[in-house]
């Protein structure tokens, strides 16, 4: 399922964008 790979890639990009984010609540929302 390359669909899963697509989602994983999107999550990775979001993570890179939000790497400077240190607010636990925002990080928790990102994980959900």
Protein Blocks (a to p, Z undefined) as FASTA:
>chain_A
ZZlmmmmmmmmmmmmmmmmpcbfklmmmmmZZ
